[in-house]
């Protein structure tokens, strides 16, 4: 689902150089996604904002022009993964028409990349096994 520009009344400026829970909820409401500020958590990440939403979803907002480019590239990569691979990947559910933001469904389950890094860091054999399995999945699409 793509929604139109959010600049219609001039009250919201994009990219989102600052983003509060209230502003995130206001923008998401224009995409017919209703949340209260207490239901979301906002974090800054590499020229973007990630907003943790209920129901295993994330909203990503551009914090700069570079952030817009990153979001556009990520959406393209996620679409290619969805089209060509058999493993699950995040899916884009809603995207702003100006590449200002998108909402994604996360892959179900629990992920702890730091724990995995710690386990693999001291065990070259296990690291090789995991890398081999992951590479095989990319080739199997």
N, C-alpha and C positions, 0 to 999 in steps of 0.2 A: 504494500500500500504506500503510495507517495502522497504527501500532502503539500499544499501550496506554500508560498513564501509567508513567513511570519512577520514580515515588515509592513503589513497592510495598514496599521495605524501608527507606525513609527515608534511605538512604545518599547519594542524589543529590538535590540541591535545585535547583529551577528557579524562575525563570529562572537561567541560568548566569552569575552575577556574575563568576566567574573560570572560565576554561576552559584546561586543559592538554591536551597531545596525549594523555596517558594517559586522562584523563577522556573526551575525545572518542571515543577508541577503545572505551572501556567502554560508552558510550551507544550507539554505532553497532553494537556487537556484539549488543545487545538487539534491534536491527532486522535481525540476521543479516548484517551487513556487517563483515567481519573485516579489520582493519588493525593494523599495529604503529605505535607512536608515531613511529618513524623514517620511516614512509611518509606522514605527514600534516604539514601546516604550519598553525598557528593564527594568525589575525590578528583584531584588534578593529576593527569597522566600524559606526559609527553605531548604537549600542544593540544590536548583534548581534556575533556571532563568525562568521567564515567559516573553514572548515577545507578546505584544498585536499587532495583525495583523488586516488588513482591513477585512471586510465581516464577522464580528462576529466569528473570529477564534483566538486561542491562540497557540503559540508554547512553549513547555516546554523543557528546556535543563538541563541536569544533571550538577551540579557544583562540585560533589564529587561522590565517590562510594556509599555513603548513598543516594545521590540524584538519582543515577541510580536505586537503589533498590526501592525507593519511586515511581519513574515513572513506574517501572514494576508492582508494586502492584496496583497503580492507574489504569493502563490500564486494569488489570484483573478485578478490581471492576467495572469499567465502562462497560466492556463487559458483566459482569454478570447482571448489571442493564438493559442494552439494551436487553439482552436475556430474562429476567424474569419479568420485571416490565412494567406497562402500561404508566407510566409518562415519560416525556422526561428527558434525561440526556445528558451531553456532550458526543460526539462521537469522537473516535480516527480516524483521516483521513489518517495520514501518521505516520510511526514510523521508527526510525533508527534501523538497524539490531542489533546493539550493545547496545540497550537500552539507547543511548546517548540523544535522543530527540524524541519528537512526536509533531504532530500538531493536535489540537482538534477543533471541531465545538462546539461553546457554545450553550447553550439553548437559543432560541430566547426570547427576552423581556428584560425588565429593572429589575434589581435586586438592592436592597439597604438593605443589611443585617443589617447594623448599625441602620437604621431607625426602622426595625422590632424589633431588640433587645431592643431599647429604648421603643417601644410601649408595648412589652411583659414584660419588667422588672418590671413595677409597676402594672401589671394587671394579677394576678394569674389565674383568670377565663379564660381570653382570652388565656393565655399561655397554659392552659390545653386543650382548644378547638383546638388550632393549633397543639399541640403535638399529640392529638388524631387523627386528620385528617391525619397528616404526617405518623404516625405509621400505619394507615389503608391502606395507599397507598403502603407501603412496603409489607404488607401482601397480597395485592390483585394480586401480580404477578403471 
